[in-house]
Each structure stands twice: as structure tokens, then as C-alpha cells.
Amino acid sequence: MTGRETITEYLKTHKTFCFAEIASATGQSLASVSQAANKMFRAGELVVDRKIWRTVWYRLPDDAERTGKVSTNLIFQECRNSEAMKRVLSVYGRIQA
């Protein structure tokens, strides 16, 4: 079974996954699962659900994310929500302090 097939089968019973979860549950190598997930992510078949340090959890995109109406870019979202960026935006009049 390929990494892509393993991820597809795993997501039929789970909402999210990280590489280590699938590798331990299915016996696939961590490298094959991570390579397949990265290819699926670049193709838009997966989105990042959350990220804690170096562990990334992926999930299937919903309808709004597939059509491009919702941004899944976590880096910019984290930046916008930071206290430093709120101060910068309040100086330039984008948000009220």
C-alpha cells in the first residue's frame, strides 16, 4: 500500500492525522507517509489543521477551503492575531486600539 492510499484509508475513520499516528497505526514508514502527505498538501488535497512545534496535523479541506473562500495560511493568521501586529495595525488605522 502506498503512502497516499494509507492516508486516504486512515482519513475514512479519523478527522485529522499526523505522520507518527499513521505510521504507528498502519506500519508504514514515516518517510513514505510524510512524502505522500506533503504531495497531497501541495496538490490541495489536504490542509493543515494545527501545528505544534514540529508536529503538523492534516485534514481534508471543507467546501469553503476547496473553493478558496477561506484562507488556510496559518502563519499570516497567527501574525494578524499577535499583540505586536495589533499595535502596528492600530497605528496605521486598520483596527481600533
Sequence and secondary structure as in RCSB ss.txt:
>XXXX:A:sequence
MTGRETITEYLKTHKTFCFAEIASATGQSLASVSQAANKMFRAGELVVDRKIWRTVWYRLPDDAERTGKVSTNLI
FQECRNSEAMKRVLSVYGRIQA
>XXXX:A:secstr
  HHHHHHHHHTT SEE HHHHHHHH   HHHHHHHHHHHHHTTS EEEEEETTEEEEE   HHHHHTSS   HH
HHHHHHSHHHHHHHHHTTSS  
